[in-house]
Amino acid sequence: MRNALKVAKWEFRRNIKNKSFLIGLFLTPIIFLAFMFFGSLFDDSAESEGETTRVFIHDQLGLYDTLAETVEQHQLNWEVHLTDLDEEAVREEVQYSEHTAYLFVDQRALEDSIIPVYTSESISPHFMSQVQVLEAPLKAWQMKQLGLSDEELALISAGIQFQETSADQLVEEGEKATELDDSLVDSILERAVSGIAAGIVLLSIVFSGMYIFQSASQEKKDKVAEIILSSITPGELMQGKIIGYFLLGMVQAVVFLGFALGIALWKLDANILQYLFVPELILFLLIAVLGYFLFAALFVGVGATMADVTTSGNFQGLVFMLPFLPFIFIGPIINDPSGLIAKIGSFIPFSSPGVLLLRLSLLEEWPWVEIIIALAILVISIVIMMKLAGKIFKTGILLYGKNATPKEIWKWIRA
Amino acid sequence: MQQTVLKVEGLNKWFKDKQVLHDISFEVYKGEIMAILGPNGAGKSTTIRNIMGIIYPDEGTVTFNNQKEIPRHKIGYLPEERGLYKNVKVMDILLYLAELKDYPLDKAKQRALHYLQKFGLEGKENASVEELSKGMGQKVQFIASVIHEPELLILDEPFSGLDPVSQEIFKEEIRSLAQKGTAILLSSHQMNLVEELADRLFMIHRGRKVIYGPMNEVKRQYANFKCTIRGTYHSARLERLPDVERVEEEEGAVVLYLSKTVQPALWLKQLPDDLVIEELTIDRISLHEIFIDIATDRNQLAEEGVVHA
């Protein structure tokens, strides 16, 4: 174990000083940031394109204040003015103006339910749908004029709602009643934030797991393995690599999280930190770390079978895709976090870390039995995978100049 | 009595169904240079890997100072397939390899600087490994294998790819290490270098021992005299001389291979009087020639060696 730690220290220092690692370390979050920044840039420009629409209301019914208030409430990008121009004049006017609309609120509204609207050139394409928000106050006024009482008004304007009660809900009803307040929002945020954080940790240490892949194969390419193995055992070399790259992954994760937190604090008002450091985070991080060890063992073993990263065969390429397995499950899980597919995903070792993180972030009630089974499967898989990787690594790391075939690898495993 | 540092007994190794080592046994003494010779694929590197515990023999034992457990930090090893991490500084990798051997780092640093200077790599300690030429890289690897003052140094093809100047430097260093008491096991197929360096040799062919013994004895036993004459001669007459086993003619010169029992001084007197000699040399067949003979199965020597051994 002492030797493994020496290797870990070496691998860590060697990479942390390496320019390409350092660039990758900071560039990835910066690229993320840049995309977000450009995204918001485009958002802004889209808004600024929609120039303020001047809306003139020819009001004969004394509804101007009500309408202006409604416009205010909906935060429409309007400038509302009163006007005395009659329709003839307006017809002339709209020919020569821009971003301007005229509404005629008069007797026709009550009798025919019609509000004539005259729009100028280059009016916002959304204007005619925006103007619909005025329907409610106008309707209310119209009904009031027809002599309905306030209660009757409320009833009519409320419309009809279809209220669904499913069998599930009947069961949960008791519990739900207490949760339907702010704490519900809180708990969703709580799980989501720490889940996302753990997801970032998982992602960055799985990426650094891929560095292991490269490192093991580079070790062969540089033919340095035999020199190292004259001092320590293959097992120690392998463990050292796994630990060293784990630490590198943690550095990557910390940098990533630092950026993510910074952005979150800047963009969102919510107190993210309060939601980040919750008890759930411990389990999430445990899952992420277990995920790392599984993939690290896989990669270090397969990396040792390859002479050159660029000449990886189909078999090795396939292994490389395994960390992305959880993506297959994302859709079904979001639809139904406790459905069959989600359950299957949690029990397949290679997708289990990602799937578990996603499910637990979405689910209110944690299926503890499933979690424990999934973790047990994961831990057993790690132990098996480490054993296999050790066997493959021992032989593979000294096989120079060619990639091992799956048949050869099978032979080493059985040896 | 010489002190045995490394003892290899009865190594047998199979790769699949093919036996690659047949009952290999030898010893390396303190302060001597012992050479393993053999053509490519003879089993030299396999033998060495078995000693280093990188692969394990199917049968046989390897003992170090009479211990079964091989103390890795007391052994220096320069493998045949060798390289260094790229992207790292020369000093960093030397210190890392010393650290893996549990050698004190301050001492390692001193020794590294000393050796870099000795090998003409002064000021390269902060250079990146990538920047080194192949020869420089080999020198750094050599330093790495001796930095921790090993009791036993195993060098697998240390001279391959080196220019003559660097070969000389290596040769000198290997000699001086042996003089200071390091047991050295050297594998090579560059016979002239081995002939100069080695105290004893072990020749291996197709995984079997062919010759094993002190260099002088081996030469006495296997390297008969040969006489090379440049001048005007009748090869037919020379062939009829006593003790001539074989005659080979090369451009303007004739080589007479003499029998084992020949007495050179007496034999020379029997040369015909009318022989015009421009140049005449009489010496033993070199190790190189023995090696080629064995490797190409041209000589009876191979089988003979097995029988006598």
Chai-1 contact restraints between the chains, C-beta under 6 A:
chainA,res_idxA,chainB,res_idxB,connection_type,confidence,min_distance_angstrom,max_distance_angstrom,comment,restraint_id
A,K6,B,E99,contact,1.0,0.0,6.0,A-B,restraint_1
A,W10,B,Y96,contact,1.0,0.0,6.0,A-B,restraint_2
A,R14,B,V88,contact,1.0,0.0,6.0,A-B,restraint_3
A,N18,B,N87,contact,1.0,0.0,6.0,A-B,restraint_4
A,D222,B,G83,contact,1.0,0.0,6.0,A-B,restraint_5
A,D222,B,Y85,contact,1.0,0.0,6.0,A-B,restraint_6
A,K223,B,E81,contact,1.0,0.0,6.0,A-B,restraint_7
A,K223,B,R82,contact,1.0,0.0,6.0,A-B,restraint_8
A,K223,B,G83,contact,1.0,0.0,6.0,A-B,restraint_9
A,V224,B,G83,contact,1.0,0.0,6.0,A-B,restraint_10
A,V224,B,L84,contact,1.0,0.0,6.0,A-B,restraint_11
A,V224,B,Y85,contact,1.0,0.0,6.0,A-B,restraint_12
A,E226,B,P79,contact,1.0,0.0,6.0,A-B,restraint_13
A,E226,B,E81,contact,1.0,0.0,6.0,A-B,restraint_14
A,I227,B,R82,contact,1.0,0.0,6.0,A-B,restraint_15
A,L229,B,I54,contact,1.0,0.0,6.0,A-B,restraint_16
A,S230,B,M52,contact,1.0,0.0,6.0,A-B,restraint_17
A,S230,B,Y77,contact,1.0,0.0,6.0,A-B,restraint_18
A,S231,B,R72,contact,1.0,0.0,6.0,A-B,restraint_19
A,S231,B,L100,contact,1.0,0.0,6.0,A-B,restraint_20
A,S231,B,K101,contact,1.0,0.0,6.0,A-B,restraint_21
A,I232,B,L100,contact,1.0,0.0,6.0,A-B,restraint_22
A,Y400,B,E81,contact,1.0,0.0,6.0,A-B,restraint_23
